[in-house]
Amino acid sequence: MRDDYIKKLEKAASLTRDEAKKLLIEEVEKDLANDLAQRLNQAREDYITRASEIARDILVDAMAHGATSYTAEYSVSIVQLPNDSAKGSIIGQGGRNIAAFERATGVEIEMEEGNSLRLSSFDPVRREVARRSLDILMKDGRIHPGRIEDVVMQTRKQVDQVLVEEGNKICAACGVFNLDADLVKMIGKYRFRFSYGQNLGIHTIEETKIGVQIAFDLGLSDEELENVRLGCLLHDIGKVVTDEEGTHVQLGVELLKKHNISPIAIAAVAEHHEDKPFSSAVSRIVWIADAISGSRPGARYEPHDAYVKRMKQIEEIGKSFKGVDEVFAFQAGREVRIIVRPELVSDSELTVLVAKIREQLEKQVQYAGQIKVTAIREVRTTDITKAK
């Protein structure tokens, strides 16, 4: 009876049983396909709607991890003294010690209230030499002009070691280790380099923290994460290459190739100013982290570069005259001290030299107020007794 019933249905429908089954399945698949397409479209729209929100959450979280204590260190360093009597030792009788210290370091000392003093100079390397020299003198206790000059000279010779120390600190803060010693030394120069008033060392550490957190949130592999660290740490290394011509991106890429750095990290350095299309997620993250650190409010102060340029111009004008040994610009360029070589400049010629330098400064330098030019000519004679 069942078979007869099926045959009657097939005859009425003009379809066999298999044909009817196939037709039914096709209709069901069609309905399911439409439903699936609608669901996919809805999911895609929901994802697009939330994409900006997700990206914003990732960036905000990364910036929170990268936040660092930032102190504007454009041209001064504060030194804490052990006690009030230390100030008297630094000043010396008639101010002879402080005068010798400023002459030897090219850094101006300003006494603050309490047990502190301010070291002022546009050149961060000079300030660091002065700070370390002062620390040695305070611990030693023997503070007089001769001792001051010896300590400053010794500290200047230790600048290479200072660069290595600072380089290791920056690398450790970024989580990068086992780099070539010469490369670490170059990284140490970050500590004494500013870009629009933002310290390059602080900027690099901040950027690396942001970049690493973004890479972590996006689920990048361990290898990609390490390349993000390297790319962030080394992206501006060309800025401390001073003995060659080229942009800091070009100089950085050439330097890193010599040290066999990962090609992916080198590409990130080459692309961090969008000079080339991004070749990987690593390059994009390095670019984003650099933009976040450099463009946040308070990070950079554009007039600082113009200030440093003007100070260097003042010193270069002074050095351009025959017989000048050293030139130091103080007080934001309002005072210039010239140290001359006594065998080349006589007392009578000293007055003429000062007048010539003043005239040159008036012609070439843009400044507010007046510039005080002071020239110093000092004659020394040294002899040593014979050993008995």
Secondary structure, DSSP 8 states (H G I E B T S, - for coil): -HHHHHHHHHHHHT--HHHHHHHHHHHHHHHHHHHHHHHHHHHHHHHHHHHHHHHHHHHHHHHHHH-------SSEEEEE-SSHHHHHHHH-GGGHHHHHHHHHHS-EEEE-SSSEEEEE-S-HHHHHHHHHHHHHHHHH---SHHHHHHHHHHHHHTHHHHHHHHHHHHHHHHT-----HHHHHHHHGGGG-EETTEEHHHHHHHHHHHHHHHHHHTT--HHHHHHHHHHHHHTTGGGG--SS-S-HHHHHHHHHHHTT--HHHHHHHHHTTSSS---SHHHHHHHHHHHHHHHSTTS--THHHHHHHHHHHHHHHHHTSTTEEEEEEEGGGTEEEEEE-TTTS-HHHHHHHHHHHHHHHHHH---SS--EEEEE------------
